[in-house]
Amino acid sequence: MPKFKKVRTREDALKSARRHLKNNVNLSGANLYVLPDGTKLRVRVKEAGRLSVENYNTKIKSDNKRSKAAQPKGEDEAAFVRSQKKLARQQSDDLVHQIAANGKPSIAEHNRRLASGGSNESMSISPPDFKTYKDTVETKIQSKFGDQFVVDVDDVSGGVRAIPASKHNPYEAPSKQKGITFEQGQKVDFAQLEKMVKNGNGNGIANGVPNGNGGSTSAIVDSARQVVTVKPAKSFDDILKLLRALA
């Protein structure tokens, strides 16, 4: 029988696992925990050595769900998956891409991971740096909130959008659903996510401005070049309004 160490929160489980790794090469004997309410947890080492905490039986369920969802439903879906993978290979083989990405390939991946209800019908090509960022955001959110959020790609800004699982609609565009979009490089705003968990509301972009229709708008300032990049593109008047709101 596996032994579970008692902890108060998911964060405590992560801290305990980190302390263990300071003097040990792996998590053997320090990866299983149990919360006061009886919920059993497992801490796993993810990409680049990051730690992730999940419910004890999540991996088995996720593997089964992922395996089933990965099977194309018909020839049209299979053809789409092949085309996405081919496109990713073509982009990765491009010399400019190889130089810009330090030889790392672009990835044809599901916008929403299969274990969270993603499908072969919703895929895109992710540059290696964006994939790393998206995976990091997803891991941090799951470690803190478990399965309370669905992480997807914002179809308007291209950022990473966290949507409350209780409100999530797989048939509606992510940008039109209540949630928070994190643009590449931004830190995960746990305070905003916590607020959404408590009151079931919230919409917009981290450190940005909601655009009023469920999507989001961000302004990236390059002081050296004196350039402001707005995503998605806006009229001059709308940009002025955005900058006033951010001031």
N, C-alpha and C positions, 0 to 999 in steps of 0.2 A: 504494500500500500504506500503510495507517495505521501510524503510529509509536507504539510502546509504551515508556513509560518504566519502567525497572526499579525496583522497590521491594521491601522485605522483607516487609511485611505489608499487610493491607487498611487498617489505621489510617494507615500511612505514605502510602498513596494519597490518603486523605481530607485529611491534613495538607498534602500537596503541592498538592492542588486548592484548598484554602483560601488558601494562600499566593499562588497564582496569581490568585485572585479579588480580592485586595487591590489589585492594580494593573491589573486587566483587567475588562471588563464581562461576559465570559462565559468558559466553560471551553474554548473552541476551542484546540486544541493542547496541552491539559493535562488531558484527560479519559480517556486510555487508559494503562493500566499493566499490568505483567506481574510475577508473583511468581516467586521462585526455582524453584518446581516447574513453571513454564511456564504456570500459570493466567493467562489474560488477563482484565483487569478494565476496567470502564467506570464512571466517576463521573458521576452525573447530578444536576441541580438539581431538587429536588422542591418541594412546597408550602411557601410562606413562606420560600423561599430555602434550605431545608435541603438538605444534600448526602447522596447515597446511593451506596454502592459496590456493584456487582453484577458477576457474571460477564459477559464481553463479549457473549456470545450470548443472555443472559437476556432482554433486551427483546424480541427477535424471537420467541423461544419463548413468552414470557409473553403477547405480543399475540395470537399465534395460538391459544394455549390459552384466553385470556380470551374471545376472539371466539367460539370454538366453545362454551364453557361458558355464555356469555350467552344462547344461543339456547334458548328454553323447549322442554322435552321434553313436548309434548302440551298440550292446552287447559287442563287443570287447573293445570299449573305456570304457564302464561301468565297465567291468571286471578289466581293468587296474587301474581305479580309486579306486575300492574296494581293489585291491591288494596293492596299495600304502598306503592306509589308514591302512590296516591290518599290513603292515610292520612297519609303524610308531608306532602303538600301541605295537607291539612286542618289538621294540627297547626301547620304553618308559617304558615298564614293567620290563626290565632288571635291576637287582639290581645295577650293575656298572654304568649304565646310570643314574639311579635315584640319586646315590651319586654324580656323576660328574656334573649333571645338577641341583642339589639341588631340585630334585623332579619335575622339570618342564618337560613337555613332548616334544618329537620331533614332528614335524608337517609335514604332507603330503601336500605340497603346490605347486601351479603353479609357474614355474620358472619366468614367466612374468605374472603379475596380469591380470586377465580376462578383467578388464576395459581398459587395454592397448593393448588388442588383444591377450592375452594368451589363451591357450587351454588345454583341458584335456590330450592331447597327449604329453605335455611337463610338467612333474611333477617330483619332487624329494623330498627326506626326509631331512628336515632341522632341525638340532639341535636347541634348543631354543635360544642359544646365537647368532647363525648365522642368525636366522629369525629376531631377534631384530635388529641386525646390518643392514641387508638387508632392513627392513622396515624403519629404520632411514635414510639410504642413499636415498631411494626412496622418502621419505617425504621431505628431504632437497632439493633434486634436483627439485621436483615438485614445492616446495614453491618458489624457486629462478627462475626457468625457465618455469614453467607451463608444457605444454605438448610437449616441444621441445625435450625431451629425452625419450627413452624407456629403462627401467631398467630390466635387465635379469641376469641369472646366467651364468658366464663364464664357458663353457664346458671344458676348458683346465685347468685352475687354480682353479676353484671352487669359485672364488671371485664374486663380484657384478660388472657387466659391464653396463656402461651407453653408449647407442648408439643414435646418432642423429635420431630423428623420421623421418626426411626427407630422411635419407639414409637407414633406417631399412628394412631388408628383413626377414620376419617371417619364411621363408623356408631355411635360411642359418644359419649355426652355429654361435652363438654370437661371438666366439673368432675370426672368420674370417671377421667380419665386423668392419668398422671404429668405434672406440669408446675408452673408457678408463675403465680399470678394477681397482676397489678398493678392496684390500685384507682386510679380516676381521680385524678391529681395526684401519685401516687407516682413516684419515680425508678426507672428500670430498674436492677435489681440484677444487674450483670454478673457479680459474684462467684458468686452462686447459679447463674446460667445456665452459667457456666464449669464449675462443679462438676458440673452435670448432664451436660454434654458429656463430661467426663472419666470419670465413673463410671456414666453412663446411669441415674441414680436421682435422686430428689428429688420432693417434692410439697408443695404448700402455697401460701401467699400471701406476697408480699414484705412483710417487717416485720410479719407476722401469724401466725396459728396454723392449721395444717391441721386439718380437722375429722374426719379419720380415715376418710372414705369416698371420698377422691379429690377432694372439693370443698374449700372453704376458708371461713374465717370472718374477718371484719375488724371492728375496733372503731374508730370515728371519734369523737374526743373534742373537744367544743366547750367550752372552759374558761369562756368568757364567759357562756354560758347554763347551764353546769353540766349538760350533756347528753352522754350516750354513746349513739351510734347503732351498733347491731350488725347486720351483714348476713351471712347471712340471719337472720331473727328467731329468738330462742332463748328458752328458759325462764329464769326468774330464777336457778335453780341453775347452769344452763349458762353464763349470763353471768358469774356469780361465778367459776366455774372459768376462764373465758376471761380475765377481768381479772387473776386470780392468775398465769396463765401469762404475761401481758404485763408484769407488774410486774417 
